[in-house]
Amino acid sequence: MKIRNGFVSNSSSSSFIVRYNDYILLEEKSPIEDVSDAKVRKLEKYGFKKAKFYTATQITGNPKDKHYKVGKKDKYNYVYDVSCNEDDVVKFLIRNKIPFEGTLQYDFFFVKYDGKDKIIFATNYGIILQGHGNLYDTEVNRCKYGFYDTKPVKQISVEQYKKKGLYY
């Protein structure tokens, strides 16, 4: 669960995780995605942090959170939390072919990129219902704002994303 500390605006909040260590297999170090040293340097330069989070929904965005304290023997992943402009992060990761998972707009959406050409995008209607309440039109199965797709899960190519974005 994401917990916000300090000033909280009405903008969206999104979290991203780049898997670096396999947290299921308890090996000392086992990178599970194609995350080279060059990609790690790009991630760190962009602002991604090492942390002991294993899903995007766990990321708190609080720098004092104990999960951001990573020791030499700890398993970790690279994480990033942003309160708006999540498209900039998605574009950065795709441009650099870095596989990732993310939750967008307060967990309303889940996105996963394979580091190659496929993006999975899933709408979390339960969270949308909680967040929007009567703004949600259950008869037509979409938010009245109009940018939510009625298909809960879709796979798109990077080319489709570049043309239309995730929310089409």
VEXPADREN-966542 format. One record per residue (C-alpha): residue in three letters; chain; x, y, z. Coordinates in steps of 0.1 Angstrom, whole numbers, m for minus. Example, Ala and Ser with C-alpha at 12.3 -4.5 7.8 and 13.67 -1.06 7.14 Angstrom:
<sites>
@residu: ALA, chaine: A, east: 123, north: m45, up: 78
@residu: SER, chaine: A, east: 137, north: m11, up: 71
</sites>
This chain:
<sites>
@residu: MET, chaine: A, east: 0, north: 0, up: 0
@residu: LYS, chaine: A, east: 13, north: 34, up: m9
@residu: ILE, chaine: A, east: 14, north: 59, up: 19
@residu: ARG, chaine: A, east: 21, north: 95, up: 12
@residu: ASN, chaine: A, east: 39, north: 118, up: 36
@residu: GLY, chaine: A, east: 41, north: 155, up: 35
@residu: PHE, chaine: A, east: 23, north: 176, up: 9
@residu: VAL, chaine: A, east: m1, north: 156, up: m12
@residu: SER, chaine: A, east: m15, north: 171, up: m44
@residu: ASN, chaine: A, east: m45, north: 160, up: m64
@residu: SER, chaine: A, east: m22, north: 148, up: m92
@residu: SER, chaine: A, east: m17, north: 111, up: m100
@residu: SER, chaine: A, east: 9, north: 90, up: m83
@residu: SER, chaine: A, east: 28, north: 62, up: m101
@residu: SER, chaine: A, east: 54, north: 37, up: m91
@residu: PHE, chaine: A, east: 79, north: 17, up: m112
@residu: ILE, chaine: A, east: 100, north: m13, up: m105
@residu: VAL, chaine: A, east: 129, north: m27, up: m125
@residu: ARG, chaine: A, east: 135, north: m62, up: m113
@residu: TYR, chaine: A, east: 172, north: m68, up: m107
@residu: ASN, chaine: A, east: 172, north: m96, up: m81
@residu: ASP, chaine: A, east: 150, north: m127, up: m81
@residu: TYR, chaine: A, east: 132, north: m125, up: m48
@residu: ILE, chaine: A, east: 117, north: m160, up: m50
@residu: LEU, chaine: A, east: 149, north: m180, up: m56
@residu: LEU, chaine: A, east: 171, north: m172, up: m25
@residu: GLU, chaine: A, east: 204, north: m170, up: m44
@residu: GLU, chaine: A, east: 230, north: m144, up: m34
@residu: LYS, chaine: A, east: 226, north: m124, up: m66
@residu: SER, chaine: A, east: 205, north: m135, up: m95
@residu: PRO, chaine: A, east: 195, north: m107, up: m120
@residu: ILE, chaine: A, east: 163, north: m119, up: m137
@residu: GLU, chaine: A, east: 159, north: m93, up: m164
@residu: ASP, chaine: A, east: 181, north: m79, up: m190
@residu: VAL, chaine: A, east: 195, north: m51, up: m169
@residu: SER, chaine: A, east: 231, north: m45, up: m179
@residu: ASP, chaine: A, east: 256, north: m23, up: m160
@residu: ALA, chaine: A, east: 250, north: 4, up: m187
@residu: LYS, chaine: A, east: 212, north: 3, up: m180
@residu: VAL, chaine: A, east: 218, north: 4, up: m143
@residu: ARG, chaine: A, east: 238, north: 36, up: m147
@residu: LYS, chaine: A, east: 210, north: 51, up: m168
@residu: LEU, chaine: A, east: 185, north: 41, up: m141
@residu: GLU, chaine: A, east: 205, north: 57, up: m114
@residu: LYS, chaine: A, east: 211, north: 89, up: m134
@residu: TYR, chaine: A, east: 174, north: 92, up: m140
@residu: GLY, chaine: A, east: 167, north: 88, up: m103
@residu: PHE, chaine: A, east: 158, north: 52, up: m97
@residu: LYS, chaine: A, east: 169, north: 39, up: m63
@residu: LYS, chaine: A, east: 180, north: 6, up: m50
@residu: ALA, chaine: A, east: 153, north: m7, up: m26
@residu: LYS, chaine: A, east: 140, north: m39, up: m11
@residu: PHE, chaine: A, east: 106, north: m36, up: m27
@residu: TYR, chaine: A, east: 94, north: m65, up: m49
@residu: THR, chaine: A, east: 62, north: m51, up: m65
@residu: ALA, chaine: A, east: 53, north: m16, up: m76
@residu: THR, chaine: A, east: 24, north: m14, up: m52
@residu: GLN, chaine: A, east: 48, north: m17, up: m22
@residu: ILE, chaine: A, east: 68, north: 14, up: m31
@residu: THR, chaine: A, east: 61, north: 42, up: m6
@residu: GLY, chaine: A, east: 81, north: 71, up: m20
@residu: ASN, chaine: A, east: 92, north: 79, up: 15
@residu: PRO, chaine: A, east: 131, north: 81, up: 15
@residu: LYS, chaine: A, east: 131, north: 73, up: 53
@residu: ASP, chaine: A, east: 114, north: 39, up: 46
@residu: LYS, chaine: A, east: 136, north: 10, up: 58
@residu: HIS, chaine: A, east: 133, north: m7, up: 24
@residu: TYR, chaine: A, east: 155, north: 20, up: 9
@residu: LYS, chaine: A, east: 184, north: 10, up: 32
@residu: VAL, chaine: A, east: 202, north: m16, up: 11
@residu: GLY, chaine: A, east: 232, north: m34, up: 24
@residu: LYS, chaine: A, east: 259, north: m52, up: 4
@residu: LYS, chaine: A, east: 243, north: m86, up: 9
@residu: ASP, chaine: A, east: 207, north: m75, up: 4
@residu: LYS, chaine: A, east: 186, north: m84, up: m26
@residu: TYR, chaine: A, east: 172, north: m53, up: m43
@residu: ASN, chaine: A, east: 154, north: m39, up: m73
@residu: TYR, chaine: A, east: 154, north: m5, up: m88
@residu: VAL, chaine: A, east: 124, north: 17, up: m80
@residu: TYR, chaine: A, east: 110, north: 51, up: m89
@residu: ASP, chaine: A, east: 80, north: 69, up: m75
@residu: VAL, chaine: A, east: 65, north: 100, up: m93
@residu: SER, chaine: A, east: 35, north: 121, up: m84
@residu: CYS, chaine: A, east: 28, north: 131, up: m120
@residu: ASN, chaine: A, east: 42, north: 128, up: m156
@residu: GLU, chaine: A, east: 44, north: 90, up: m155
@residu: ASP, chaine: A, east: 45, north: 91, up: m193
@residu: ASP, chaine: A, east: 80, north: 106, up: m191
@residu: VAL, chaine: A, east: 92, north: 76, up: m170
@residu: VAL, chaine: A, east: 75, north: 51, up: m193
@residu: LYS, chaine: A, east: 91, north: 68, up: m224
@residu: PHE, chaine: A, east: 125, north: 68, up: m207
@residu: LEU, chaine: A, east: 123, north: 30, up: m199
@residu: ILE, chaine: A, east: 110, north: 21, up: m233
@residu: ARG, chaine: A, east: 136, north: 43, up: m251
@residu: ASN, chaine: A, east: 164, north: 25, up: m232
@residu: LYS, chaine: A, east: 147, north: m10, up: m236
@residu: ILE, chaine: A, east: 146, north: m15, up: m198
@residu: PRO, chaine: A, east: 119, north: m40, up: m187
@residu: PHE, chaine: A, east: 97, north: m28, up: m159
@residu: GLU, chaine: A, east: 64, north: m31, up: m141
@residu: GLY, chaine: A, east: 45, north: m2, up: m128
@residu: THR, chaine: A, east: 13, north: 11, up: m112
@residu: LEU, chaine: A, east: m1, north: 42, up: m127
@residu: GLN, chaine: A, east: m24, north: 69, up: m113
@residu: TYR, chaine: A, east: m28, north: 55, up: m77
@residu: ASP, chaine: A, east: m29, north: 19, up: m88
@residu: PHE, chaine: A, east: m58, north: 25, up: m113
@residu: PHE, chaine: A, east: m36, north: 8, up: m140
@residu: PHE, chaine: A, east: m9, north: m18, up: m141
@residu: VAL, chaine: A, east: 17, north: m18, up: m169
@residu: LYS, chaine: A, east: 45, north: m42, up: m177
@residu: TYR, chaine: A, east: 71, north: m38, up: m205
@residu: ASP, chaine: A, east: 92, north: m68, up: m216
@residu: GLY, chaine: A, east: 122, north: m47, up: m227
@residu: LYS, chaine: A, east: 116, north: m55, up: m263
@residu: ASP, chaine: A, east: 83, north: m48, up: m281
@residu: LYS, chaine: A, east: 54, north: m58, up: m259
@residu: ILE, chaine: A, east: 35, north: m38, up: m233
@residu: ILE, chaine: A, east: 8, north: m52, up: m211
@residu: PHE, chaine: A, east: m17, north: m27, up: m198
@residu: ALA, chaine: A, east: m44, north: m36, up: m173
@residu: THR, chaine: A, east: m71, north: m14, up: m158
@residu: ASN, chaine: A, east: m79, north: m20, up: m122
@residu: TYR, chaine: A, east: m116, north: m13, up: m121
@residu: GLY, chaine: A, east: m119, north: m20, up: m84
@residu: ILE, chaine: A, east: m95, north: 7, up: m75
@residu: ILE, chaine: A, east: m111, north: 31, up: m100
@residu: LEU, chaine: A, east: m145, north: 24, up: m84
@residu: GLN, chaine: A, east: m131, north: 32, up: m49
@residu: GLY, chaine: A, east: m114, north: 64, up: m61
@residu: HIS, chaine: A, east: m141, north: 78, up: m83
@residu: GLY, chaine: A, east: m173, north: 65, up: m67
@residu: ASN, chaine: A, east: m203, north: 80, up: m84
@residu: LEU, chaine: A, east: m181, north: 93, up: m112
@residu: TYR, chaine: A, east: m179, north: 58, up: m125
@residu: ASP, chaine: A, east: m206, north: 46, up: m149
@residu: THR, chaine: A, east: m211, north: 9, up: m143
@residu: GLU, chaine: A, east: m236, north: 6, up: m171
@residu: VAL, chaine: A, east: m210, north: 14, up: m198
@residu: ASN, chaine: A, east: m181, north: 1, up: m177
@residu: ARG, chaine: A, east: m159, north: 32, up: m180
@residu: CYS, chaine: A, east: m151, north: 63, up: m161
@residu: LYS, chaine: A, east: m171, north: 93, up: m171
@residu: TYR, chaine: A, east: m138, north: 111, up: m177
@residu: GLY, chaine: A, east: m137, north: 90, up: m209
@residu: PHE, chaine: A, east: m101, north: 79, up: m211
@residu: TYR, chaine: A, east: m105, north: 45, up: m196
@residu: ASP, chaine: A, east: m106, north: 16, up: m220
@residu: THR, chaine: A, east: m134, north: m9, up: m216
@residu: LYS, chaine: A, east: m110, north: m38, up: m221
@residu: PRO, chaine: A, east: m95, north: m45, up: m187
@residu: VAL, chaine: A, east: m63, north: m61, up: m201
@residu: LYS, chaine: A, east: m46, north: m55, up: m234
@residu: GLN, chaine: A, east: m12, north: m61, up: m250
@residu: ILE, chaine: A, east: 2, north: m35, up: m273
@residu: SER, chaine: A, east: 34, north: m30, up: m292
@residu: VAL, chaine: A, east: 58, north: m2, up: m285
@residu: GLU, chaine: A, east: 48, north: 12, up: m319
@residu: GLN, chaine: A, east: 11, north: 13, up: m308
@residu: TYR, chaine: A, east: 21, north: 30, up: m276
@residu: LYS, chaine: A, east: 41, north: 57, up: m294
@residu: LYS, chaine: A, east: 12, north: 64, up: m317
@residu: LYS, chaine: A, east: m17, north: 64, up: m292
@residu: GLY, chaine: A, east: m3, north: 61, up: m256
@residu: LEU, chaine: A, east: m15, north: 37, up: m230
@residu: TYR, chaine: A, east: m49, north: 52, up: m224
@residu: TYR, chaine: A, east: m65, north: 47, up: m258
</sites>
